[in-house]
Amino acid sequence: MTIVNTFFIIDETQNISPDDIKSIVTRAGKGSKFVFLGDPTQIDNPQLNEKYNGLVYLSEKMKDVPLAWQVSLSENESVRSQLAKLAAKIL
């Protein structure tokens, strides 16, 4: 299926496999835009990890591609509560 003239925001992309990311992006038709969000340090899928997941795969493969842009935020720019930070660290 080709998806045309659609704006997608896909969150939690770190929990999607590289194969699933490919399936999503390769369905982009004319006029479609995709925004992929995620935090590679917060993996919920036991088959993935910080280095092997859809977000990291997409980021690395699309690096320097003129049709793709990437924005990475530092920990200071992506503010979460102290509880969220602690939970991400110890859980």
Secondary structure as GFF3:
##gff-version 3
##sequence-region A 1 91
A	DSSP	beta_strand	7	10	.	.	.	ID=ss1
A	DSSP	three_ten_helix	13	15	.	.	.	ID=ss2
A	DSSP	alpha_helix	18	25	.	.	.	ID=ss3
A	DSSP	beta_strand	33	36	.	.	.	ID=ss4
A	DSSP	alpha_helix	54	61	.	.	.	ID=ss5
A	DSSP	alpha_helix	82	90	.	.	.	ID=ss6
###
